[in-house]
């Protein structure tokens, strides 16, 4: 079963508190832009880990590649 | 670390991370990256004129397995500076664009004039990692 951008979006938003995700992809390679209040005060590397943790072992397998950009929802950083 | 059985692969990776101030674990090598994300990360490091060691994780699946266990980071590439995981391609790209990467690497702003030539000074990888099988 290949994954869909909609599925990834729903799972990210369900698992990360206050997350709003925008996901694009072709079923194997995905790009996710995620804003979440939970990211506030976290180093970028920890923000990305939270998103990776939603998918665990599916990364590299069912979800071949996932690019991530994170934003804290408050300070919607430019770019 | 916790179990008694020695794990030469994990030790070799930890040693490589400790001994190389800038080290990139990637698919393929800097001359011939085997994945677009690894290629982009190498291109960014080279455009900054950074010197870095590189380890190809493809020859043995245990390299990636142990690396991800150490770093708690699931994807490749992985860039370490001074023993710390900086991130993968996405974070490296963002930090490059914001200028943070040059800072983290202890470099001044990008030396725009030097597009890394063929023989860019790339430290050779600690080949022992691949050999200790």
N, CA and C atoms of all chains as a GROMACS GRO file, in nm:
protein
  636
    1UNK      N    1   0.085  -0.120   0.000
    1UNK     CA    2   0.000   0.000   0.000
    1UNK      C    3   0.088   0.123   0.000
    2UNK      N    4   0.073   0.202  -0.102
    2UNK     CA    5   0.154   0.324  -0.100
    2UNK      C    6   0.083   0.430  -0.015
    3UNK      N    7   0.162   0.518   0.039
    3UNK     CA    8   0.108   0.621   0.126
    3UNK      C    9   0.058   0.739   0.043
    4UNK      N   10  -0.028   0.819   0.102
    4UNK     CA   11  -0.076   0.938   0.032
    4UNK      C   12  -0.041   1.062   0.116
    5UNK      N   13  -0.029   1.176   0.049
    5UNK     CA   14  -0.003   1.299   0.124
    5UNK      C   15  -0.111   1.325   0.228
    6UNK      N   16  -0.235   1.289   0.196
    6UNK     CA   17  -0.345   1.312   0.291
    6UNK      C   18  -0.324   1.230   0.418
    7UNK      N   19  -0.281   1.105   0.400
    7UNK     CA   20  -0.257   1.020   0.516
    7UNK      C   21  -0.147   1.079   0.605
    8UNK      N   22  -0.038   1.122   0.542
    8UNK     CA   23   0.073   1.177   0.620
    8UNK      C   24   0.028   1.301   0.696
    9UNK      N   25  -0.047   1.386   0.627
    9UNK     CA   26  -0.096   1.509   0.689
    9UNK      C   27  -0.180   1.476   0.812
   10UNK      N   28  -0.274   1.382   0.795
   10UNK     CA   29  -0.362   1.348   0.907
   10UNK      C   30  -0.285   1.291   1.025
   11UNK      N   31  -0.189   1.206   0.995
   11UNK     CA   32  -0.115   1.143   1.106
   11UNK      C   33  -0.026   1.243   1.179
   12UNK      N   34   0.036   1.333   1.104
   12UNK     CA   35   0.119   1.436   1.169
   12UNK      C   36   0.032   1.523   1.259
   13UNK      N   37  -0.083   1.564   1.205
   13UNK     CA   38  -0.170   1.655   1.281
   13UNK      C   39  -0.231   1.584   1.402
   14UNK      N   40  -0.252   1.452   1.390
   14UNK     CA   41  -0.310   1.379   1.502
   14UNK      C   42  -0.208   1.357   1.614
   15UNK      N   43  -0.081   1.342   1.577
   15UNK     CA   44   0.017   1.303   1.679
   15UNK      C   45   0.096   1.418   1.740
   16UNK      N   46   0.109   1.528   1.668
   16UNK     CA   47   0.188   1.638   1.723
   16UNK      C   48   0.092   1.748   1.770
   17UNK      N   49   0.100   1.782   1.898
   17UNK     CA   50   0.007   1.880   1.952
   17UNK      C   51   0.012   2.014   1.876
   18UNK      N   52  -0.104   2.058   1.834
   18UNK     CA   53  -0.113   2.188   1.770
   18UNK      C   54  -0.056   2.195   1.630
   19UNK      N   55  -0.038   2.078   1.568
   19UNK     CA   56   0.028   2.078   1.437
   19UNK      C   57  -0.068   2.107   1.323
   20UNK      N   58  -0.018   2.183   1.228
   20UNK     CA   59  -0.087   2.200   1.101
   20UNK      C   60   0.015   2.164   0.994
   21UNK      N   61  -0.020   2.067   0.909
   21UNK     CA   62   0.077   2.017   0.812
   21UNK      C   63   0.028   2.038   0.671
   22UNK      N   64   0.123   2.063   0.584
   22UNK     CA   65   0.094   2.070   0.442
   22UNK      C   66   0.189   1.970   0.376
   23UNK      N   67   0.133   1.868   0.314
   23UNK     CA   68   0.215   1.759   0.262
   23UNK      C   69   0.192   1.741   0.112
   24UNK      N   70   0.301   1.730   0.041
   24UNK     CA   71   0.291   1.697  -0.101
   24UNK      C   72   0.373   1.572  -0.125
   25UNK      N   73   0.346   1.502  -0.233
   25UNK     CA   74   0.425   1.382  -0.259
   25UNK      C   75   0.363   1.296  -0.367
   26UNK      N   76   0.440   1.196  -0.408
   26UNK     CA   77   0.401   1.111  -0.520
   26UNK      C   78   0.371   0.968  -0.476
   27UNK      N   79   0.356   0.948  -0.345
   27UNK     CA   80   0.332   0.812  -0.297
   27UNK      C   81   0.457   0.747  -0.240
   28UNK      N   82   0.574   0.801  -0.274
   28UNK     CA   83   0.700   0.748  -0.222
   28UNK      C   84   0.786   0.858  -0.162
   29UNK      N   85   0.798   0.968  -0.234
   29UNK     CA   86   0.875   1.082  -0.186
   29UNK      C   87   0.777   1.192  -0.143
   30UNK      N   88   0.798   1.242  -0.022
   30UNK     CA   89   0.705   1.342   0.031
   30UNK      C   90   0.780   1.463   0.082
   31UNK      N   91   0.708   1.575   0.084
   31UNK     CA   92   0.760   1.695   0.148
   31UNK      C   93   0.653   1.745   0.244
   32UNK      N   94   0.692   1.767   0.368
   32UNK     CA   95   0.598   1.813   0.469
   32UNK      C   96   0.644   1.945   0.527
   33UNK      N   97   0.552   2.042   0.527
   33UNK     CA   98   0.576   2.167   0.600
   33UNK      C   99   0.484   2.163   0.720
   34UNK      N  100   0.545   2.167   0.837
   34UNK     CA  101   0.468   2.147   0.960
   34UNK      C  102   0.485   2.265   1.054
   35UNK      N  103   0.373   2.325   1.093
   35UNK     CA  104   0.376   2.425   1.200
   35UNK      C  105   0.314   2.363   1.322
   36UNK      N  106   0.372   2.389   1.439
   36UNK     CA  107   0.313   2.334   1.560
   36UNK      C  108   0.355   2.414   1.681
   37UNK      N  109   0.260   2.434   1.770
   37UNK     CA  110   0.294   2.504   1.894
   37UNK      C  111   0.392   2.420   1.975
   38UNK      N  112   0.386   2.288   1.957
   38UNK     CA  113   0.476   2.199   2.030
   38UNK      C  114   0.623   2.224   1.996
   39UNK      N  115   0.649   2.288   1.882
   39UNK     CA  116   0.787   2.311   1.840
   39UNK      C  117   0.852   2.429   1.913
   40UNK      N  118   0.770   2.511   1.975
   40UNK     CA  119   0.823   2.634   2.034
   40UNK      C  120   0.936   2.603   2.131
   41UNK      N  121   1.046   2.670   2.114
   41UNK     CA  122   1.159   2.654   2.204
   41UNK      C  123   1.243   2.530   2.181
   42UNK      N  124   1.206   2.450   2.081
   42UNK     CA  125   1.284   2.328   2.053
   42UNK      C  126   1.387   2.356   1.946
   43UNK      N  127   1.504   2.294   1.958
   43UNK     CA  128   1.599   2.304   1.847
   43UNK      C  129   1.539   2.237   1.723
   44UNK      N  130   1.582   2.283   1.608
   44UNK     CA  131   1.527   2.233   1.482
   44UNK      C  132   1.538   2.081   1.472
   45UNK      N  133   1.650   2.029   1.522
   45UNK     CA  134   1.671   1.886   1.510
   45UNK      C  135   1.566   1.808   1.590
   46UNK      N  136   1.524   1.863   1.704
   46UNK     CA  137   1.422   1.797   1.785
   46UNK      C  138   1.284   1.808   1.718
   47UNK      N  139   1.261   1.921   1.652
   47UNK     CA  140   1.134   1.937   1.579
   47UNK      C  141   1.123   1.832   1.469
   48UNK      N  142   1.233   1.814   1.395
   48UNK     CA  143   1.231   1.715   1.287
   48UNK      C  144   1.215   1.574   1.342
   49UNK      N  145   1.279   1.547   1.457
   49UNK     CA  146   1.266   1.413   1.517
   49UNK      C  147   1.121   1.383   1.552
   50UNK      N  148   1.049   1.483   1.602
   50UNK     CA  149   0.908   1.463   1.635
   50UNK      C  150   0.830   1.418   1.511
   51UNK      N  151   0.860   1.482   1.399
   51UNK     CA  152   0.787   1.446   1.276
   51UNK      C  153   0.828   1.306   1.229
   52UNK      N  154   0.958   1.278   1.232
   52UNK     CA  155   1.002   1.144   1.194
   52UNK      C  156   0.938   1.037   1.282
   53UNK      N  157   0.926   1.069   1.411
   53UNK     CA  158   0.874   0.970   1.506
   53UNK      C  159   0.731   0.930   1.476
   54UNK      N  160   0.658   1.016   1.407
   54UNK     CA  161   0.520   0.981   1.370
   54UNK      C  162   0.520   0.855   1.283
   55UNK      N  163   0.626   0.839   1.203
   55UNK     CA  164   0.625   0.731   1.103
   55UNK      C  165   0.720   0.616   1.135
   56UNK      N  166   0.812   0.637   1.226
   56UNK     CA  167   0.898   0.527   1.270
   56UNK      C  168   0.959   0.447   1.157
   57UNK      N  169   0.942   0.318   1.164
   57UNK     CA  170   1.008   0.227   1.071
   57UNK      C  171   0.952   0.234   0.930
   58UNK      N  172   0.841   0.305   0.913
   58UNK     CA  173   0.786   0.320   0.777
   58UNK      C  174   0.876   0.407   0.690
   59UNK      N  175   0.958   0.490   0.758
   59UNK     CA  176   1.050   0.575   0.683
   59UNK      C  177   1.156   0.490   0.616
   60UNK      N  178   1.179   0.518   0.491
   60UNK     CA  179   1.278   0.441   0.418
   60UNK      C  180   1.219   0.313   0.362
   61UNK      N  181   1.099   0.281   0.408
   61UNK     CA  182   1.034   0.159   0.361
   61UNK      C  183   0.910   0.200   0.281
   62UNK      N  184   0.798   0.204   0.349
   62UNK     CA  185   0.674   0.240   0.281
   62UNK      C  186   0.679   0.388   0.238
   63UNK      N  187   0.735   0.470   0.325
   63UNK     CA  188   0.755   0.611   0.292
   63UNK      C  189   0.902   0.625   0.256
   64UNK      N  190   0.929   0.625   0.126
   64UNK     CA  191   1.068   0.616   0.084
   64UNK      C  192   1.151   0.736   0.131
   65UNK      N  193   1.098   0.854   0.116
   65UNK     CA  194   1.173   0.972   0.159
   65UNK      C  195   1.076   1.079   0.205
   66UNK      N  196   1.115   1.147   0.312
   66UNK     CA  197   1.030   1.253   0.368
   66UNK      C  198   1.117   1.375   0.398
   67UNK      N  199   1.095   1.481   0.320
   67UNK     CA  200   1.162   1.607   0.350
   67UNK      C  201   1.073   1.686   0.445
   68UNK      N  202   1.137   1.756   0.537
   68UNK     CA  203   1.060   1.825   0.641
   68UNK      C  204   1.106   1.970   0.651
   69UNK      N  205   1.010   2.060   0.658
   69UNK     CA  206   1.039   2.196   0.703
   69UNK      C  207   0.947   2.224   0.820
   70UNK      N  208   1.003   2.277   0.927
   70UNK     CA  209   0.921   2.302   1.045
   70UNK      C  210   0.913   2.451   1.076
   71UNK      N  211   0.802   2.491   1.133
   71UNK     CA  212   0.780   2.629   1.179
   71UNK      C  213   0.715   2.621   1.316
   72UNK      N  214   0.750   2.713   1.404
   72UNK     CA  215   0.671   2.724   1.526
   72UNK      C  216   0.551   2.808   1.487
   73UNK      N  217   0.435   2.772   1.531
   73UNK     CA  218   0.316   2.839   1.477
   73UNK      C  219   0.311   2.987   1.513
   74UNK      N  220   0.365   3.020   1.631
   74UNK     CA  221   0.358   3.160   1.672
   74UNK      C  222   0.438   3.250   1.579
   75UNK      N  223   0.566   3.223   1.574
   75UNK     CA  224   0.650   3.305   1.488
   75UNK      C  225   0.660   3.238   1.353
   76UNK      N  226   0.558   3.244   1.275
   76UNK     CA  227   0.556   3.188   1.141
   76UNK      C  228   0.675   3.248   1.066
   77UNK      N  229   0.787   3.176   1.079
   77UNK     CA  230   0.910   3.231   1.023
   77UNK      C  231   0.897   3.248   0.872
   78UNK      N  232   0.954   3.352   0.826
   78UNK     CA  233   0.955   3.372   0.682
   78UNK      C  234   1.030   3.255   0.622
   79UNK      N  235   0.985   3.198   0.521
   79UNK     CA  236   1.044   3.086   0.453
   79UNK      C  237   1.044   2.967   0.544
   80UNK      N  238   2.647   0.005   2.400
   80UNK     CA  239   2.729   0.041   2.516
   80UNK      C  240   2.686  -0.037   2.638
   81UNK      N  241   2.556  -0.060   2.648
   81UNK     CA  242   2.505  -0.120   2.770
   81UNK      C  243   2.532  -0.271   2.775
   82UNK      N  244   2.529  -0.335   2.661
   82UNK     CA  245   2.547  -0.480   2.667
   82UNK      C  246   2.696  -0.517   2.668
   83UNK      N  247   2.720  -0.639   2.705
   83UNK     CA  248   2.858  -0.682   2.726
   83UNK      C  249   2.929  -0.714   2.594
   84UNK      N  250   2.855  -0.768   2.501
   84UNK     CA  251   2.917  -0.804   2.375
   84UNK      C  252   2.969  -0.679   2.306
   85UNK      N  253   3.088  -0.688   2.258
   85UNK     CA  254   3.143  -0.570   2.192
   85UNK      C  255   3.077  -0.555   2.056
   86UNK      N  256   3.069  -0.434   2.014
   86UNK     CA  257   3.004  -0.405   1.887
   86UNK      C  258   3.101  -0.321   1.804
   87UNK      N  259   3.189  -0.389   1.731
   87UNK     CA  260   3.297  -0.318   1.660
   87UNK      C  261   3.243  -0.215   1.561
   88UNK      N  262   3.132  -0.245   1.498
   88UNK     CA  263   3.077  -0.150   1.401
   88UNK      C  264   3.036  -0.022   1.469
   89UNK      N  265   2.964  -0.036   1.580
   89UNK     CA  266   2.920   0.083   1.651
   89UNK      C  267   3.040   0.161   1.704
   90UNK      N  268   3.137   0.088   1.757
   90UNK     CA  269   3.257   0.157   1.809
   90UNK      C  270   3.330   0.231   1.698
   91UNK      N  271   3.339   0.168   1.583
   91UNK     CA  272   3.410   0.232   1.471
   91UNK      C  273   3.339   0.360   1.428
   92UNK      N  274   3.207   0.356   1.429
   92UNK     CA  275   3.130   0.476   1.391
   92UNK      C  276   3.148   0.585   1.495
   93UNK      N  277   3.139   0.547   1.622
   93UNK     CA  278   3.156   0.646   1.728
   93UNK      C  279   3.294   0.709   1.725
   94UNK      N  280   3.392   0.625   1.696
   94UNK     CA  281   3.529   0.674   1.686
   94UNK      C  282   3.542   0.773   1.570
   95UNK      N  283   3.483   0.737   1.457
   95UNK     CA  284   3.491   0.824   1.339
   95UNK      C  285   3.426   0.959   1.368
   96UNK      N  286   3.313   0.957   1.439
   96UNK     CA  287   3.244   1.081   1.472
   96UNK      C  288   3.328   1.165   1.568
   97UNK      N  289   3.394   1.097   1.661
   97UNK     CA  290   3.475   1.168   1.760
   97UNK      C  291   3.602   1.225   1.699
   98UNK      N  292   3.657   1.154   1.601
   98UNK     CA  293   3.788   1.193   1.550
   98UNK      C  294   3.784   1.293   1.436
   99UNK      N  295   3.668   1.305   1.371
   99UNK     CA  296   3.659   1.396   1.257
   99UNK      C  297   3.569   1.514   1.291
  100UNK      N  298   3.626   1.635   1.292
  100UNK     CA  299   3.548   1.752   1.332
  100UNK      C  300   3.423   1.771   1.245
  101UNK      N  301   3.435   1.736   1.118
  101UNK     CA  302   3.317   1.744   1.030
  101UNK      C  303   3.310   1.612   0.954
  102UNK      N  304   3.202   1.539   0.972
  102UNK     CA  305   3.192   1.409   0.906
  102UNK      C  306   3.050   1.388   0.855
  103UNK      N  307   3.043   1.343   0.731
  103UNK     CA  308   2.914   1.322   0.665
  103UNK      C  309   2.897   1.173   0.635
  104UNK      N  310   2.789   1.118   0.686
  104UNK     CA  311   2.751   0.982   0.650
  104UNK      C  312   2.652   0.993   0.534
  105UNK      N  313   2.684   0.928   0.425
  105UNK     CA  314   2.606   0.950   0.303
  105UNK      C  315   2.593   0.822   0.223
  106UNK      N  316   2.508   0.830   0.120
  106UNK     CA  317   2.500   0.720   0.025
  106UNK      C  318   2.591   0.752  -0.092
  107UNK      N  319   2.688   0.665  -0.116
  107UNK     CA  320   2.789   0.692  -0.217
  107UNK      C  321   2.902   0.772  -0.155
  108UNK      N  322   2.983   0.835  -0.238
  108UNK     CA  323   3.092   0.918  -0.187
  108UNK      C  324   3.081   1.056  -0.251
  109UNK      N  325   3.160   1.152  -0.199
  109UNK     CA  326   3.144   1.290  -0.248
  109UNK      C  327   3.162   1.303  -0.400
  110UNK      N  328   3.245   1.219  -0.458
  110UNK     CA  329   3.265   1.224  -0.602
  110UNK      C  330   3.146   1.164  -0.677
  111UNK      N  331   3.082   1.067  -0.616
  111UNK     CA  332   2.971   0.998  -0.682
  111UNK      C  333   2.860   0.967  -0.582
  112UNK      N  334   2.785   1.071  -0.542
  112UNK     CA  335   2.676   1.046  -0.447
  112UNK      C  336   2.571   0.955  -0.511
  113UNK      N  337   2.512   0.868  -0.430
  113UNK     CA  338   2.418   0.769  -0.484
  113UNK      C  339   2.274   0.806  -0.453
  114UNK      N  340   2.252   0.929  -0.409
  114UNK     CA  341   2.117   0.971  -0.372
  114UNK      C  342   2.113   1.123  -0.381
  115UNK      N  343   2.000   1.176  -0.422
  115UNK     CA  344   1.988   1.321  -0.442
  115UNK      C  345   2.009   1.401  -0.314
  116UNK      N  346   1.965   1.345  -0.200
  116UNK     CA  347   1.979   1.417  -0.074
  116UNK      C  348   2.126   1.423  -0.032
  117UNK      N  349   2.195   1.312  -0.052
  117UNK     CA  350   2.339   1.312  -0.022
  117UNK      C  351   2.411   1.407  -0.117
  118UNK      N  352   2.371   1.407  -0.242
  118UNK     CA  353   2.437   1.493  -0.341
  118UNK      C  354   2.419   1.640  -0.304
  119UNK      N  355   2.299   1.676  -0.262
  119UNK     CA  356   2.275   1.816  -0.229
  119UNK      C  357   2.356   1.859  -0.107
  120UNK      N  358   2.364   1.770  -0.009
  120UNK     CA  359   2.439   1.802   0.112
  120UNK      C  360   2.588   1.819   0.082
  121UNK      N  361   2.642   1.730   0.000
  121UNK     CA  362   2.782   1.742  -0.040
  121UNK      C  363   2.805   1.874  -0.115
  122UNK      N  364   2.713   1.907  -0.205
  122UNK     CA  365   2.728   2.029  -0.285
  122UNK      C  366   2.730   2.152  -0.195
  123UNK      N  367   2.647   2.151  -0.092
  123UNK     CA  368   2.643   2.265   0.001
  123UNK      C  369   2.775   2.276   0.077
  124UNK      N  370   2.823   2.163   0.129
  124UNK     CA  371   2.950   2.166   0.204
  124UNK      C  372   3.062   2.214   0.114
  125UNK      N  373   3.063   2.165  -0.008
  125UNK     CA  374   3.171   2.204  -0.100
  125UNK      C  375   3.160   2.350  -0.138
  126UNK      N  376   3.038   2.401  -0.152
  126UNK     CA  377   3.024   2.541  -0.190
  126UNK      C  378   3.072   2.634  -0.079
  127UNK      N  379   3.071   2.584   0.045
  127UNK     CA  380   3.123   2.662   0.157
  127UNK      C  381   3.274   2.642   0.173
  128UNK      N  382   3.329   2.553   0.092
  128UNK     CA  383   3.471   2.524   0.104
  128UNK      C  384   3.502   2.445   0.231
  129UNK      N  385   3.403   2.376   0.283
  129UNK     CA  386   3.424   2.301   0.408
  129UNK      C  387   3.506   2.175   0.380
  130UNK      N  388   3.592   2.143   0.475
  130UNK     CA  389   3.664   2.016   0.469
  130UNK      C  390   3.585   1.917   0.552
  131UNK      N  391   3.562   1.801   0.496
  131UNK     CA  392   3.484   1.704   0.572
  131UNK      C  393   3.525   1.563   0.538
  132UNK      N  394   3.511   1.477   0.636
  132UNK     CA  395   3.528   1.334   0.611
  132UNK      C  396   3.394   1.280   0.564
  133UNK      N  397   3.398   1.175   0.485
  133UNK     CA  398   3.274   1.118   0.436
  133UNK      C  399   3.278   0.966   0.450
  134UNK      N  400   3.166   0.910   0.489
  134UNK     CA  401   3.155   0.765   0.499
  134UNK      C  402   3.036   0.720   0.414
  135UNK      N  403   3.063   0.627   0.326
  135UNK     CA  404   2.956   0.567   0.246
  135UNK      C  405   2.889   0.459   0.330
  136UNK      N  406   2.759   0.472   0.350
  136UNK     CA  407   2.689   0.375   0.435
  136UNK      C  408   2.638   0.255   0.355
  137UNK      N  409   2.650   0.262   0.224
  137UNK     CA  410   2.588   0.157   0.142
  137UNK      C  411   2.656   0.020   0.146
  138UNK      N  412   2.789   0.013   0.163
  138UNK     CA  413   2.853  -0.119   0.154
  138UNK      C  414   2.800  -0.221   0.254
  139UNK      N  415   2.750  -0.178   0.368
  139UNK     CA  416   2.703  -0.274   0.468
  139UNK      C  417   2.583  -0.214   0.541
  140UNK      N  418   2.470  -0.283   0.540
  140UNK     CA  419   2.349  -0.229   0.604
  140UNK      C  420   2.366  -0.203   0.752
  141UNK      N  421   2.465  -0.271   0.813
  141UNK     CA  422   2.484  -0.249   0.957
  141UNK      C  423   2.536  -0.111   0.988
  142UNK      N  424   2.603  -0.048   0.891
  142UNK     CA  425   2.654   0.088   0.915
  142UNK      C  426   2.536   0.180   0.943
  143UNK      N  427   2.438   0.173   0.856
  143UNK     CA  428   2.322   0.260   0.874
  143UNK      C  429   2.246   0.226   1.002
  144UNK      N  430   2.232   0.098   1.026
  144UNK     CA  431   2.160   0.052   1.143
  144UNK      C  432   2.224   0.106   1.272
  145UNK      N  433   2.354   0.090   1.282
  145UNK     CA  434   2.424   0.135   1.402
  145UNK      C  435   2.427   0.287   1.410
  146UNK      N  436   2.448   0.351   1.295
  146UNK     CA  437   2.452   0.496   1.292
  146UNK      C  438   2.320   0.555   1.344
  147UNK      N  439   2.209   0.503   1.293
  147UNK     CA  440   2.079   0.555   1.334
  147UNK      C  441   2.051   0.524   1.481
  148UNK      N  442   2.104   0.414   1.529
  148UNK     CA  443   2.087   0.381   1.671
  148UNK      C  444   2.163   0.482   1.758
  149UNK      N  445   2.282   0.522   1.711
  149UNK     CA  446   2.362   0.619   1.785
  149UNK      C  447   2.300   0.757   1.780
  150UNK      N  448   2.257   0.797   1.661
  150UNK     CA  449   2.215   0.936   1.640
  150UNK      C  450   2.066   0.958   1.667
  151UNK      N  451   1.990   0.849   1.674
  151UNK     CA  452   1.844   0.859   1.683
  151UNK      C  453   1.789   0.944   1.570
  152UNK      N  454   1.844   0.922   1.453
  152UNK     CA  455   1.801   0.996   1.334
  152UNK      C  456   1.782   0.893   1.224
  153UNK      N  457   1.664   0.888   1.164
  153UNK     CA  458   1.633   0.774   1.077
  153UNK      C  459   1.686   0.780   0.935
  154UNK      N  460   1.720   0.900   0.889
  154UNK     CA  461   1.748   0.913   0.746
  154UNK      C  462   1.895   0.941   0.718
  155UNK      N  463   1.932   0.926   0.593
  155UNK     CA  464   2.066   0.954   0.543
  155UNK      C  465   2.052   1.064   0.438
  156UNK      N  466   2.137   1.162   0.429
  156UNK     CA  467   2.265   1.177   0.499
  156UNK      C  468   2.250   1.228   0.643
  157UNK      N  469   2.361   1.219   0.717
  157UNK     CA  470   2.370   1.276   0.851
  157UNK      C  471   2.503   1.348   0.862
  158UNK      N  472   2.494   1.476   0.901
  158UNK     CA  473   2.615   1.556   0.917
  158UNK      C  474   2.643   1.577   1.066
  159UNK      N  475   2.766   1.545   1.104
  159UNK     CA  476   2.811   1.568   1.242
  159UNK      C  477   2.921   1.674   1.242
  160UNK      N  478   2.910   1.767   1.336
  160UNK     CA  479   3.016   1.866   1.356
  160UNK      C  480   3.056   1.861   1.503
  161UNK      N  481   3.184   1.845   1.526
  161UNK     CA  482   3.237   1.836   1.663
  161UNK      C  483   3.159   1.732   1.745
  162UNK      N  484   3.132   1.620   1.684
  162UNK     CA  485   3.069   1.510   1.757
  162UNK      C  486   2.918   1.520   1.772
  163UNK      N  487   2.861   1.631   1.724
  163UNK     CA  488   2.716   1.651   1.741
  163UNK      C  489   2.645   1.636   1.607
  164UNK      N  490   2.530   1.570   1.609
  164UNK     CA  491   2.449   1.562   1.488
  164UNK      C  492   2.391   1.700   1.457
  165UNK      N  493   2.420   1.750   1.339
  165UNK     CA  494   2.364   1.878   1.294
  165UNK      C  495   2.229   1.853   1.227
  166UNK      N  496   2.222   1.749   1.145
  166UNK     CA  497   2.096   1.716   1.080
  166UNK      C  498   2.118   1.648   0.947
  167UNK      N  499   2.009   1.634   0.876
  167UNK     CA  500   2.014   1.575   0.743
  167UNK      C  501   2.004   1.683   0.637
  168UNK      N  502   1.967   1.642   0.519
  168UNK     CA  503   1.967   1.734   0.406
  168UNK      C  504   1.877   1.857   0.428
  169UNK      N  505   1.759   1.836   0.485
  169UNK     CA  506   1.666   1.950   0.501
  169UNK      C  507   1.723   2.056   0.595
  170UNK      N  508   1.775   2.010   0.708
  170UNK     CA  509   1.828   2.104   0.807
  170UNK      C  510   1.954   2.171   0.754
  171UNK      N  511   2.040   2.092   0.690
  171UNK     CA  512   2.162   2.150   0.633
  171UNK      C  513   2.126   2.257   0.530
  172UNK      N  514   2.025   2.228   0.448
  172UNK     CA  515   1.983   2.325   0.347
  172UNK      C  516   1.931   2.453   0.411
  173UNK      N  517   1.844   2.436   0.512
  173UNK     CA  518   1.790   2.555   0.581
  173UNK      C  519   1.900   2.636   0.647
  174UNK      N  520   1.994   2.566   0.711
  174UNK     CA  521   2.102   2.636   0.781
  174UNK      C  522   2.197   2.703   0.684
  175UNK      N  523   2.213   2.643   0.568
  175UNK     CA  524   2.296   2.703   0.464
  175UNK      C  525   2.233   2.834   0.418
  176UNK      N  526   2.102   2.828   0.392
  176UNK     CA  527   2.034   2.946   0.340
  176UNK      C  528   2.030   3.059   0.442
  177UNK      N  529   2.026   3.024   0.571
  177UNK     CA  530   2.021   3.129   0.673
  177UNK      C  531   2.160   3.176   0.716
  178UNK      N  532   2.264   3.109   0.667
  178UNK     CA  533   2.399   3.146   0.707
  178UNK      C  534   2.448   3.076   0.832
  179UNK      N  535   2.358   3.003   0.899
  179UNK     CA  536   2.396   2.934   1.022
  179UNK      C  537   2.499   2.825   1.000
  180UNK      N  538   2.493   2.763   0.884
  180UNK     CA  539   2.580   2.648   0.860
  180UNK      C  540   2.727   2.691   0.860
  181UNK      N  541   2.756   2.801   0.790
  181UNK     CA  542   2.893   2.850   0.786
  181UNK      C  543   2.943   2.878   0.927
  182UNK      N  544   2.854   2.933   1.009
  182UNK     CA  545   2.889   2.961   1.148
  182UNK      C  546   2.919   2.833   1.224
  183UNK      N  547   2.829   2.736   1.210
  183UNK     CA  548   2.846   2.608   1.278
  183UNK      C  549   2.976   2.541   1.238
  184UNK      N  550   3.012   2.558   1.112
  184UNK     CA  551   3.134   2.496   1.061
  184UNK      C  552   3.257   2.580   1.092
  185UNK      N  553   3.235   2.697   1.153
  185UNK     CA  554   3.347   2.783   1.186
  185UNK      C  555   3.409   2.848   1.064
  186UNK      N  556   3.324   2.870   0.963
  186UNK     CA  557   3.373   2.933   0.840
  186UNK      C  558   3.314   3.072   0.831
  187UNK      N  559   3.385   3.158   0.764
  187UNK     CA  560   3.328   3.289   0.735
  187UNK      C  561   3.221   3.270   0.629
  188UNK      N  562   3.161   3.377   0.588
  188UNK     CA  563   3.058   3.369   0.484
  188UNK      C  564   3.113   3.294   0.362
  189UNK      N  565   3.024   3.238   0.287
  189UNK     CA  566   3.062   3.154   0.174
  189UNK      C  567   3.165   3.221   0.084
  190UNK      N  568   3.279   3.153   0.060
  190UNK     CA  569   3.376   3.208  -0.033
  190UNK      C  570   3.325   3.187  -0.175
  191UNK      N  571   3.252   3.286  -0.222
  191UNK     CA  572   3.177   3.269  -0.346
  191UNK      C  573   3.266   3.240  -0.465
  192UNK      N  574   3.391   3.285  -0.457
  192UNK     CA  575   3.471   3.272  -0.580
  192UNK      C  576   3.510   3.128  -0.609
  193UNK      N  577   3.521   3.046  -0.506
  193UNK     CA  578   3.570   2.911  -0.530
  193UNK      C  579   3.458   2.808  -0.542
  194UNK      N  580   3.420   2.778  -0.662
  194UNK     CA  581   3.330   2.666  -0.683
  194UNK      C  582   3.415   2.540  -0.671
  195UNK      N  583   3.394   2.467  -0.566
  195UNK     CA  584   3.479   2.352  -0.535
  195UNK      C  585   3.524   2.277  -0.662
  196UNK      N  586   3.652   2.281  -0.689
  196UNK     CA  587   3.703   2.214  -0.807
  196UNK      C  588   3.706   2.062  -0.789
  197UNK      N  589   3.740   1.996  -0.895
  197UNK     CA  590   3.745   1.848  -0.892
  197UNK      C  591   3.816   1.796  -0.769
  198UNK      N  592   3.936   1.848  -0.748
  198UNK     CA  593   4.018   1.793  -0.641
  198UNK      C  594   3.997   1.865  -0.509
  199UNK      N  595   3.874   1.898  -0.476
  199UNK     CA  596   3.848   1.966  -0.351
  199UNK      C  597   3.907   1.886  -0.235
  200UNK      N  598   3.962   1.956  -0.137
  200UNK     CA  599   4.030   1.886  -0.029
  200UNK      C  600   3.931   1.817   0.063
  201UNK      N  601   3.899   1.698   0.029
  201UNK     CA  602   3.810   1.618   0.111
  201UNK      C  603   3.895   1.515   0.183
  202UNK      N  604   3.885   1.516   0.314
  202UNK     CA  605   3.962   1.416   0.388
  202UNK      C  606   3.910   1.278   0.351
  203UNK      N  607   3.998   1.186   0.340
  203UNK     CA  608   3.950   1.053   0.303
  203UNK      C  609   3.876   0.990   0.420
  204UNK      N  610   3.782   0.909   0.386
  204UNK     CA  611   3.698   0.849   0.489
  204UNK      C  612   3.780   0.754   0.575
  205UNK      N  613   3.738   0.736   0.700
  205UNK     CA  614   3.802   0.634   0.781
  205UNK      C  615   3.760   0.498   0.728
  206UNK      N  616   3.840   0.447   0.640
  206UNK     CA  617   3.801   0.325   0.568
  206UNK      C  618   3.787   0.206   0.661
  207UNK      N  619   3.847   0.220   0.779
  207UNK     CA  620   3.839   0.108   0.873
  207UNK      C  621   3.694   0.069   0.898
  208UNK      N  622   3.604   0.166   0.888
  208UNK     CA  623   3.464   0.134   0.912
  208UNK      C  624   3.417   0.026   0.815
  209UNK      N  625   3.450   0.045   0.690
  209UNK     CA  626   3.407  -0.055   0.592
  209UNK      C  627   3.483  -0.187   0.606
  210UNK      N  628   3.604  -0.176   0.661
  210UNK     CA  629   3.688  -0.295   0.663
  210UNK      C  630   3.666  -0.385   0.785
  211UNK      N  631   3.609  -0.329   0.888
  211UNK     CA  632   3.596  -0.408   1.010
  211UNK      C  633   3.474  -0.497   1.009
  212UNK      N  634   3.469  -0.582   0.915
  212UNK     CA  635   3.346  -0.664   0.906
  212UNK      C  636   3.374  -0.808   0.945
   0.00000   0.00000   0.00000
